[in-house]
Amino acid sequence: MKLNKKLLVFFVFAFGLLLSAQSERKITRSGNTQYETGNFVEAEINYKKALEHNPALLEAQFNLGDALAKQERYEEALASFDLVTATTEDAELKASAFHNKGNVQLKQQDLEGAVASYEESLRANPKDSQTRYNYAYAKKQLAQQQEQEQEQEQNEEDKEDKEDKEDQKENKDSKDKGDQNKEDSENKDSEDSKEKQEDSKEDSSEEEPKDKGETDGQESEDDKQKQEQEAKAKENKLSPEEAQRLLDALKQEENKVQAKMKKHKIKGAKVKIEKDW
């Protein structure tokens, strides 16, 4: 009797599991129907309901990732696919999860991630032609992206080099201009100093003739007076012939005076004649 009761409990439990499994699959199939009609939100709801009954139902988890991707909720979709790839031992399901993960990454422009996911998918299922195509496409896009990035980096480097050269040229021009201005200023100062020296020299030259002029004027006046005196003295100076005649005349006059004085017995004074020649 006790054995029968145990059997009854077992059958009830098994029947409940069967009903639960049928319910989970039924809900999952309902989600698939919603997905196929484009009602991705309702499909998401059904897949999540199925997972509430059985979190290990990887079919529902995989389809949930697809429904989320269709809604462009890419990060949540990637999380669903990662859960499947980390859990399943089914190579085909793993390959499909990596393939769809690569598709999501391709839409995110994560080309390196997409290439890596497609590689993992091909490891699980090397014969999948669609994955091989997507892998080749992602690699080509990645190569172009890297080439563009390198070209952009090169352009930026060239631009920086050009700017550096322009800055160096501007600095050089500014320095040359500063040196030229300094040289011009020094030349101007030198010229100004030279002009000042010349002006000072001219001023000194102008003053010196003035003093000299005054001295010359004084000397000229003195010379004039001297010349007048010499002329006057020359006028008073007698030639030897005139002086001799004057002496002879004076002598005759003296003789006459002496004769008269002798005659009248008067002593005359001797006249002193000064020579002026």
C-alpha positions in Angstrom: 0.0 0.0 0.0 2.8 2.4 0.9 4.5 1.5 -2.4 1.5 2.4 -4.3 1.4 5.8 -2.6 5.0 6.4 -3.5 4.3 5.5 -7.1 1.3 7.8 -7.1 3.4 10.8 -5.8 6.1 10.1 -8.4 3.6 10.0 -11.2 1.9 13.2 -10.0 5.3 14.9 -9.9 6.3 13.6 -13.3 3.0 14.6 -14.7 3.4 18.1 -13.2 6.9 18.4 -14.8 5.5 17.2 -18.1 2.7 19.8 -17.9 5.2 22.5 -16.9 7.5 21.6 -19.8 4.6 21.5 -22.1 3.5 24.9 -20.8 7.0 26.4 -21.2 7.3 25.1 -24.7 3.8 26.3 -25.5 4.6 29.8 -24.2 7.9 29.7 -26.2 6.0 28.6 -29.4 3.6 31.5 -28.8 6.6 33.8 -28.6 7.9 32.4 -31.8 4.6 33.2 -33.5 4.6 36.8 -32.2 8.2 37.1 -33.4 7.4 35.9 -36.9 4.6 38.4 -37.2 6.9 41.2 -36.2 5.4 41.7 -32.7 8.7 41.6 -31.0 7.5 43.1 -27.7 4.9 40.4 -27.2 7.5 37.8 -28.2 9.8 39.1 -25.6 7.1 38.9 -22.9 6.3 35.2 -23.8 10.0 34.2 -23.8 10.5 35.8 -20.4 7.4 33.9 -19.1 8.8 30.7 -20.3 12.1 31.4 -18.6 10.3 32.2 -15.4 9.0 28.6 -15.5 12.4 27.2 -16.6 15.5 29.4 -16.5 17.5 26.7 -18.2 15.3 26.7 -21.3 18.0 27.9 -23.7 15.7 27.9 -26.7 13.7 30.6 -25.0 16.9 32.5 -24.0 18.2 32.4 -27.5 14.9 33.6 -29.0 14.7 36.4 -26.3 18.1 37.6 -27.6 16.7 37.8 -31.1 13.6 39.7 -30.0 15.7 42.2 -28.1 18.0 42.7 -31.0 15.0 43.5 -33.3 14.1 46.2 -30.8 17.6 47.6 -31.1 18.3 46.8 -27.4 21.6 45.5 -28.3 23.3 45.3 -24.9 20.5 43.2 -23.5 20.5 41.0 -26.6 24.3 40.4 -26.2 23.7 39.4 -22.6 21.2 36.8 -23.7 23.5 35.3 -26.4 26.4 35.3 -23.9 24.3 33.3 -21.5 23.5 30.7 -24.2 27.1 30.4 -25.4 28.4 30.0 -21.8 25.8 27.3 -20.9 24.9 25.1 -23.9 26.8 22.0 -24.9 25.0 21.9 -28.2 27.5 22.9 -30.9 24.8 24.0 -33.3 23.0 26.2 -30.8 26.4 27.7 -29.6 27.3 28.4 -33.3 24.0 30.1 -33.8 24.3 32.2 -30.6 27.8 33.4 -31.6 26.6 34.1 -35.2 23.7 36.3 -33.9 26.0 38.0 -31.4 28.3 38.9 -34.3 25.4 40.4 -36.2 24.5 42.6 -33.3 28.1 43.7 -32.9 28.2 44.5 -36.7 25.2 46.8 -36.2 27.1 48.5 -33.3 30.1 49.0 -35.7 32.1 46.8 -33.3 34.0 45.2 -36.1 36.7 43.6 -34.1 34.0 42.1 -31.8 32.0 40.9 -34.8 35.1 39.2 -36.4 35.8 37.5 -33.0 32.2 36.2 -32.7 32.1 34.9 -36.2 35.4 33.1 -35.6 33.9 31.4 -32.5 30.8 30.5 -34.5 32.9 28.9 -37.3 34.8 26.9 -34.6 31.5 25.4 -33.5 30.2 24.9 -37.0 32.8 25.4 -39.7 30.4 24.5 -42.5 28.0 27.4 -42.0 28.3 29.4 -45.3 26.3 32.4 -43.9 28.8 32.7 -41.0 31.7 32.5 -43.4 30.3 35.2 -45.6 29.6 37.5 -42.6 33.1 36.8 -41.2 34.7 37.8 -44.6 32.5 40.9 -44.7 33.4 41.9 -41.2 37.1 41.4 -41.8 37.0 43.6 -44.9 35.1 46.3 -43.1 37.6 46.1 -40.2 40.6 46.4 -42.6 39.0 49.5 -44.3 38.3 51.0 -40.9 41.9 50.4 -39.7 43.2 51.9 -43.0 41.0 54.9 -42.6 42.1 55.3 -39.0 45.8 55.1 -40.0 45.2 57.6 -42.8 43.4 59.9 -40.3 46.2 59.5 -37.8 48.7 60.3 -40.6 46.7 63.3 -41.6 46.6 64.5 -38.0 50.3 64.0 -37.7 50.9 65.8 -40.9 48.6 68.6 -39.7 50.4 68.8 -36.4 53.8 68.8 -38.2 52.5 71.5 -40.5 51.3 73.6 -37.6 54.6 73.0 -35.8 56.5 74.2 -38.8 54.2 77.2 -39.2 54.7 78.0 -35.5 58.4 77.6 -35.9 58.3 79.8 -39.0 56.2 82.4 -37.2 58.6 82.3 -34.2 61.5 82.7 -36.6 59.9 85.5 -38.5 59.0 87.1 -35.2 62.5 86.7 -34.0 64.0 88.0 -37.2 61.6 90.9 -37.1 62.6 91.6 -33.5 66.3 91.3 -34.4 65.7 93.6 -37.4 63.8 96.1 -35.3 66.6 95.9 -32.7 69.2 96.4 -35.4 67.2 99.3 -36.9 66.8 100.8 -33.4 70.5 100.5 -32.8 71.3 102.0 -36.2 68.9 104.8 -35.5 70.4 105.4 -32.1 73.8 105.3 -33.7 72.7 107.7 -36.4 71.0 110.0 -33.8 74.2 109.9 -31.7 76.3 110.7 -34.8 73.9 113.5 -35.7 74.1 114.9 -32.2 77.8 114.7 -32.3 77.9 116.5 -35.6 75.4 119.1 -34.4 77.5 119.6 -31.3 80.6 119.9 -33.5 78.8 122.4 -35.7 77.6 124.4 -32.7 81.2 124.4 -31.4 82.5 125.4 -34.8 79.9 128.2 -35.0 80.8 129.5 -31.5 84.6 129.4 -32.1 84.5 131.7 -35.2 82.4 134.0 -33.2 85.0 134.3 -30.5 87.7 134.5 -33.1 85.7 137.1 -34.9 85.6 139.2 -31.8 89.4 138.7 -31.2 90.1 139.4 -34.9 88.0 142.5 -34.6 90.0 143.7 -31.6 93.3 142.8 -33.3 92.1 144.6 -36.4 91.4 147.7 -34.4 94.8 147.5 -32.8 96.5 146.9 -36.1 94.6 149.9 -37.5 95.8 152.1 -34.7 99.3 150.8 -35.0 99.2 151.3 -38.8 98.0 154.9 -38.2 100.7 155.5 -35.7 103.3 154.1 -38.1 102.0 156.2 -40.9 102.0 159.3 -38.7 105.5 158.5 -37.6 106.5 157.9 -41.1 105.1 161.3 -42.1 107.1 163.0 -39.3 110.3 161.0 -40.1 112.7 162.8 -42.4 114.8 161.3 -45.1 118.6 161.7 -44.7 118.8 164.4 -47.3 116.0 166.4 -45.7 117.6 165.9 -42.3 121.0 167.1 -43.6 119.4 170.2 -45.2 117.6 170.9 -42.0 120.8 170.6 -40.0 122.6 172.9 -42.5 119.8 175.4 -42.2 119.9 175.3 -38.4 123.7 175.6 -38.4 123.5 178.6 -40.6 120.9 180.1 -38.4 123.0 179.3 -35.4 126.0 181.0 -37.0 123.9 184.1 -37.7 122.8 184.2 -34.1 126.3 183.8 -32.8 127.5 186.5 -35.1 124.8 188.9 -33.8 125.6 187.9 -30.2 129.2 188.6 -30.7 128.3 191.9 -32.3 126.1 192.9 -29.5 128.2 190.9 -26.9 125.4 188.7 -26.0 126.0 185.1 -25.1 123.6 182.8 -26.9 122.2 179.5 -25.8 123.3 176.4 -27.5 120.6 174.7 -29.4 120.4 170.9 -29.1 119.4 169.1 -32.2 117.9 165.7 -31.7 118.3 163.3 -34.5 115.2 161.7 -35.6 116.4 159.3 -38.1 
